[in-house]
Structures are given as C-alpha cells and as structure tokens.
Amino acid sequence: MVHRRHRGRREALACCPACAASVARRPRRGRGRPPWAWVTLLGVVAALVPLAAMEDGPAGATSAQAASSPAPAPAPAPAPPPTRAPAPPPPATVERRDARPRVDWHESLAHGTPNSGSLEGGVRLPSEGPGFYTYNPATQEPPGGEARTWGTAALVHQMIDLGEWWARTHPKRPRLGIGDLAQEHGGPFLGPVVGHASHENGLDVDIRLVRGDGRESAADPTTYDPALTQAVVDRLIAQGASLVLKGPNLAVSGPSGIVMDWPGHDDHLHVRFPDPDGTGN
C-alpha cells in the first residue's frame, strides 16, 4: 500500500508542475524541532549567565579575580637607618680672642712722678684682648715681657677700652701693639736692652704705630699709616690722655701742650694718663 502511495505521488509530480511546487513547500513532519525553538533556547541561556554573575556579587568577582591573580610579592624590608658617628666631645673652654680678657682687678696707687715714683698694687695688662696685643720692645716680638706690663688699674682700663674701640671701629685692621707700661712695683725702668727715663709710677704706656700693610709688627715713618695712627691719637685725647709724645717725622697732630714731638719716638707713641686718685703726677 505504501508503494502505491509513493507511486501516486510521483505520478502527480510528473503530471503538473504546480502540483510539484505545492508538494515541495509542504513541511515535513517528524524531522526535528523548528528553527525558532533553538533561537528561544539560546536566548534563555544568555539571560541566565549574567543573572548568575549578579548573584555572586562583588565578593564573588573579587574572589574569582583573587583566585586567578598571583599573590603579590612581599614588600622589601626597610633599609636600616645610617649609622652616625658619635658627636665629638665639646672642646675645652678657651678664652675667645674677642672676649674681654680676664684681669686681676684690685686697688692700686701711683706714687711720686712718672720720672721718680713707684707703683703700689700694680695691675697687669693681659698679653692680648679685643683690638690689642702686647709686645716686648727689647725683642719687638709679642707678647710683652711679664715684668714690663704693669700699671695702675685706671691705666689698664684705658688700654682695654682703647682696644675694644679699635676692634669695633676698625675690625679689618691690624690690632694695636701695646709696649711697656711699668714694672710691677714701679721705680727706675732701666732695661734690659730698652729702658725709660719715665714709666716709674704706672701712668705711662707705649703704643706702636699702625702699619699701612696690615702687619702686626714694628713700624717707622716709612711703613706706618698716618690716617690710622691719627685716629688712635684722637681717641687717646678723647679718653683723657694728658700727654702724647710722637716722633718729629710722623704726620700726626693734636692739641698743643698734649701732643708733642719728641726725639726717639718715630716708632711709637708715648702716652700718659692723669692719676685719678691724685697721688701721682
């Protein structure tokens, strides 16, 4: 019977082209699901995938990322701080060159006259201080001789004040050289090498001329600075000096009767201050 049905179909197809076209467009039954069913199934699956990801949430994403990423390398240990050498101990206390020098101050008296007198309770001028240094006229080298730098307390005060003024007003110039004052107890000052007809009662002092080349050494009319030396003379007058003897070849001046030319003084100034106690002249 089946054979008869197939044979009739073939006969119909061969009989009429229209019939053949109609038979070709007829859907076949039992040959699987239609195409739209597959499309629908794929759409459902595509919708379920993001829903599953949303249910995991950020934590799930983080976990997945952590699981797939390698563990970070441990941070390097911080470098140890550099070792510093211990600070050196502070140096021993030294007397600053610009500090006021230490002086054993005590009462002193000038007796008699500078040419015939004595000194009681003499005060020693330090070997150096702000703006000044001492030198020995016998050697022309610092410091001043220990036996030659004594005076009244008033005279030593005057020299320290003079040095401080010089350091303050002429900081880039050589310091003032202070020569002989008196012996510890005054009296005749005969040497050795260099002696004086005065300097007996602690009121006289010799001061070196200021050189023009900045050196702290002996000076004469060819090496001294007239302007700087004149500044020293003016300051001594302002401090109350009663006598300033200078060499006749030095171009410095001052009040008549106080600043005078004197032989043998072309390399220094001889300065005298009055006795504040009135016992010496």
C-alpha distance (Angstrom), angle and dihedral (degrees) to the residues before:
residue distance angle dihedral
M1 . . .
V2 3.78 . .
H3 3.71 90.5 .
R4 3.73 90.7 52.6
R5 3.86 91.3 52.6
H6 3.78 93.4 51.8
R7 3.75 91.3 45.5
G8 3.79 91.3 53.0
R9 3.79 90.7 50.5
R10 3.74 92.2 52.7
E11 3.74 90.5 48.8
A12 3.80 91.2 51.5
L13 3.81 92.3 49.8
A14 3.72 91.7 50.2
C15 3.80 91.5 47.0
C16 3.86 99.8 55.5
P17 3.78 132.4 19.2
A18 3.79 90.9 -153.5
C19 3.76 90.2 56.2
A20 3.77 90.3 49.7
A21 3.83 91.4 53.4
S22 3.77 91.1 48.6
V23 3.77 92.2 51.1
A24 3.88 91.4 47.9
R25 3.81 93.3 55.6
R26 3.79 94.2 49.5
P27 3.80 110.3 107.8
R28 3.68 119.1 -115.8
R29 3.76 117.4 -121.4
G30 3.78 124.1 -138.5
R31 3.81 95.5 21.6
G32 3.90 97.9 118.6
R33 3.81 135.1 -83.8
P34 3.79 121.4 -33.6
P35 3.94 116.3 -104.5
W36 3.80 95.6 -106.5
A37 3.80 90.5 64.2
W38 3.83 90.5 61.5
V39 3.77 91.5 48.4
T40 3.78 91.5 52.3
L41 3.80 92.1 48.8
L42 3.77 93.1 51.4
G43 3.81 91.1 50.2
V44 3.80 91.7 53.8
V45 3.81 91.8 50.5
A46 3.83 91.9 48.9
A47 3.80 90.5 52.6
L48 3.81 93.8 49.6
V49 3.85 95.0 54.2
P50 3.87 97.5 65.5
L51 3.80 90.0 41.7
A52 3.75 89.8 58.7
A53 3.79 90.8 49.6
M54 3.83 91.1 50.4
E55 3.79 91.3 52.0
D56 3.81 89.6 57.0
G57 3.84 89.6 54.7
P58 3.79 126.8 -170.1
A59 3.74 91.8 -46.7
G60 3.75 90.6 58.2
A61 3.76 91.9 48.7
T62 3.77 90.6 48.0
S63 3.77 91.1 48.8
A64 3.75 91.3 50.2
Q65 3.76 91.7 48.2
A66 3.80 91.2 46.9
A67 3.74 90.6 49.9
S68 3.76 92.5 51.4
S69 3.86 97.5 40.6
P70 3.80 120.4 78.1
A71 3.80 117.6 -114.3
P72 3.83 112.4 -94.2
A73 3.77 117.3 -105.3
P74 3.83 114.1 -104.5
A75 3.82 114.9 -97.0
P76 3.81 113.3 -102.7
A77 3.78 115.4 -103.5
P78 3.82 113.0 -100.6
A79 3.77 114.7 -99.2
P80 3.80 113.6 -105.7
P81 3.80 114.2 -104.8
P82 3.81 114.4 -96.6
T83 3.73 114.0 -92.1
R84 3.78 112.0 -114.5
A85 3.72 121.6 -150.5
P86 3.79 112.2 -117.7
A87 3.78 113.9 -96.4
P88 3.79 112.6 -99.0
P89 3.78 115.3 -109.4
P90 3.79 114.4 -94.8
P91 3.79 113.2 -91.6
A92 3.72 119.4 -103.6
T93 3.77 113.4 -86.1
V94 3.77 110.4 -91.2
E95 3.74 129.7 -176.6
R96 3.79 109.1 -101.3
R97 3.76 115.6 -124.7
D98 3.80 90.3 -131.2
A99 3.81 93.8 47.2
R100 3.78 121.2 100.7
P101 3.81 105.6 -95.9
R102 3.76 121.9 -114.0
V103 3.78 113.1 -103.7
D104 3.79 130.3 -176.7
W105 3.78 95.4 -128.3
H106 3.77 118.5 -163.9
E107 3.77 139.2 139.6
S108 3.79 115.4 -67.0
L109 3.79 135.0 179.2
A110 3.81 133.3 -154.7
H111 3.81 112.0 -144.6
G112 3.80 127.3 -163.8
T113 3.79 120.1 -14.1
P114 3.82 133.4 -41.2
N115 3.81 88.2 -105.0
S116 3.79 96.0 44.5
G117 3.75 114.3 18.3
S118 3.78 149.2 89.3
L119 3.78 140.4 -125.6
E120 3.77 125.1 -124.0
G121 3.82 119.6 -161.2
G122 3.79 94.3 0.4
V123 3.83 118.5 -158.9
R124 3.79 118.6 -142.3
L125 3.82 120.7 -130.7
P126 3.84 110.1 -131.7
S127 3.80 116.3 -112.4
E128 3.81 90.9 -110.3
G129 3.78 143.5 -4.4
P130 3.79 141.4 157.4
G131 3.82 107.5 -30.3
F132 3.81 97.6 -4.6
Y133 3.78 145.5 70.4
T134 3.79 131.2 -176.8
Y135 3.80 126.5 -122.2
N136 3.77 135.4 -173.7
P137 3.83 111.6 -117.8
A138 3.80 89.2 -153.8
T139 3.83 91.0 64.1
Q140 3.83 101.0 15.9
E141 3.83 86.8 -132.2
P142 3.81 132.4 112.4
P143 2.92 138.6 -74.9
G144 3.76 110.9 51.1
G145 3.79 117.1 -115.5
E146 3.79 113.6 -88.4
A147 3.80 90.7 -128.4
R148 3.84 94.0 48.6
T149 3.84 105.7 53.3
W150 3.82 103.8 72.7
G151 3.76 126.7 118.0
T152 3.75 144.0 141.8
A153 3.80 116.5 -61.8
A154 3.80 87.5 -111.0
L155 3.84 92.9 56.0
V156 3.82 93.1 47.0
H157 3.82 89.2 50.4
Q158 3.80 89.3 52.4
M159 3.81 92.6 53.1
I160 3.79 93.9 48.0
D161 3.82 90.1 48.3
L162 3.82 90.1 48.9
G163 3.81 91.5 51.6
E164 3.80 93.5 48.3
W165 3.80 90.7 49.7
W166 3.81 90.2 50.5
A167 3.82 93.3 48.5
R168 3.79 90.2 49.7
T169 3.81 97.8 46.5
H170 3.82 100.6 32.2
P171 3.82 105.2 29.4
K172 3.82 94.6 157.0
R173 3.80 96.2 47.8
P174 3.80 126.7 89.7
R175 3.78 115.6 -87.0
L176 3.78 120.7 -100.5
G177 3.80 115.3 -95.0
I178 3.81 114.2 -133.4
G179 3.81 115.7 -160.2
D180 3.81 130.3 -179.7
L181 3.80 124.3 -8.1
A182 3.82 110.5 165.0
Q183 3.76 140.2 -62.0
E184 3.79 118.8 -86.5
H185 3.80 93.8 -95.0
G186 3.77 97.1 22.9
G187 3.79 120.4 -132.6
P188 3.83 128.8 122.7
F189 3.81 112.1 -4.2
L190 3.80 104.2 -155.2
G191 3.77 103.8 154.1
P192 2.95 142.9 -144.2
V193 3.83 97.5 -109.9
V194 3.81 94.5 -21.0
G195 3.81 120.6 45.0
H196 3.78 136.3 170.5
A197 3.77 137.0 -140.2
S198 3.82 88.1 -144.5
H199 3.85 133.0 20.0
E200 3.80 89.8 101.3
N201 3.81 105.6 125.6
G202 3.83 104.6 36.9
L203 3.83 99.5 -99.6
D204 3.84 99.8 101.2
V205 3.82 130.2 78.5
D206 3.81 135.8 173.9
I207 3.82 119.3 -137.2
R208 3.79 123.6 -165.3
L209 3.82 119.8 -124.3
V210 3.81 115.3 -104.3
R211 3.79 111.7 -107.6
G212 3.79 121.4 -134.2
D213 3.82 95.0 -139.8
G214 3.79 96.6 60.9
R215 3.80 96.0 -111.0
E216 3.78 122.9 136.6
S217 3.78 97.9 -136.7
A218 3.80 143.4 95.0
A219 3.81 116.1 -42.4
D220 3.79 136.4 -164.3
P221 3.83 137.2 173.7
T222 3.82 90.4 -71.2
T223 3.82 97.6 51.4
Y224 3.80 107.0 30.1
D225 3.81 125.5 99.1
P226 3.85 109.2 -122.8
A227 3.80 95.0 -160.0
L228 3.80 95.4 49.0
T229 3.80 92.1 43.6
Q230 3.80 89.8 49.8
A231 3.81 88.9 52.8
V232 3.81 88.6 56.2
V233 3.81 91.8 49.7
D234 3.82 91.0 49.9
R235 3.78 90.8 50.5
L236 3.81 92.6 49.7
I237 3.81 89.9 52.9
A238 3.81 89.7 49.2
Q239 3.82 89.9 51.8
G240 3.81 90.4 54.7
A241 3.80 105.1 -97.9
S242 3.83 110.8 172.4
L243 3.83 95.9 -161.1
V244 3.83 136.4 24.0
L245 3.80 117.0 179.2
K246 3.82 117.4 -165.4
G247 3.78 135.6 175.5
P248 3.80 117.9 -93.1
N249 3.84 90.7 -120.3
L250 3.80 95.1 58.8
A251 3.81 119.8 99.7
V252 3.79 97.6 -139.8
S253 3.78 128.8 111.3
G254 3.77 144.3 -178.3
P255 3.79 144.8 160.1
S256 3.79 114.7 -25.5
G257 3.77 112.9 -104.3
I258 3.81 91.8 25.8
V259 3.84 105.6 54.3
M260 3.81 108.6 47.4
D261 3.79 139.2 163.3
W262 3.79 114.2 -110.7
P263 3.81 131.1 177.0
G264 3.78 117.3 -108.3
H265 3.82 94.2 27.0
D266 3.80 102.5 100.0
D267 3.81 90.8 111.4
H268 3.82 101.7 44.2
L269 3.77 146.7 14.2
H270 3.81 119.8 -111.2
V271 3.81 108.1 -147.0
R272 3.81 130.6 -172.6
F273 3.77 128.8 -170.9
P274 3.81 124.0 -161.4
D275 3.78 119.0 -106.2
P276 3.84 107.2 -102.2
D277 3.81 90.1 -156.4
G278 3.79 93.6 52.1
T279 3.79 95.2 -132.0
G280 3.81 95.0 108.7
N281 3.80 132.3 45.0
